[in-house]
Amino acid sequence: MILDEDLAELYGVETKVLNQAVKRNTNRFPPDFMFRLSEEEYAGWSSLRSQNVTLKPGRGTHRKYLPYAFTEQGIAMLSSVLNSERAVQVNISIMRAFVQMRELAASNRELARRLDELEKKFAGHDRQFIAVFDAIRQMMQPAEKGRKSIGFKVEEDGAAYV
């Protein structure tokens, strides 16, 4: 899902303009294509954004209404209501990104399934196989990223370092 404000930025229009185009074509956007976030959902979504980024005018917590979230199908439908060459090109790029995400998820599921089959086949034969399977599973898990400080720190003596 992608929020209306993020899509508006990609399409090079104001969020208000994007939402007006959608409202003029509500029959094209059923609830499984687009929906308004609740206050709790938006609070959770907003907390995912970096707190170090300065809000742009008209974005973030300065909104009058809760944002719309668009599913893949809703994003595809946007090209029919935002009739510009940029909208078409942005939609093509977003659709390609969704396809790549699905392919990546499918390949990880297939790898996990094959690993389960191998583990069942060799279960009880050798403890080293089990250790190898465990190590592979750990490598398949997303890495936990620690927060690394970025930017410059200035010491009292005026020295700066990253």
Secondary structure, 3 states (H helix, E strand, C coil): CEEHHHHHHHHCCCHHHHHHHHHCCHHHCCCCCEEECCHHHHHHHHHHCCCCCCCCCCCHHHCCCCCEEECHHHHHHHHHHCCCHHHHHHHHHHHHHHHHHHHHHHHHHHHHHHHHHHHHHHCCCCHHHHHHHHHHHHHHCCCCCCCCCCCCEECCCCCEEC
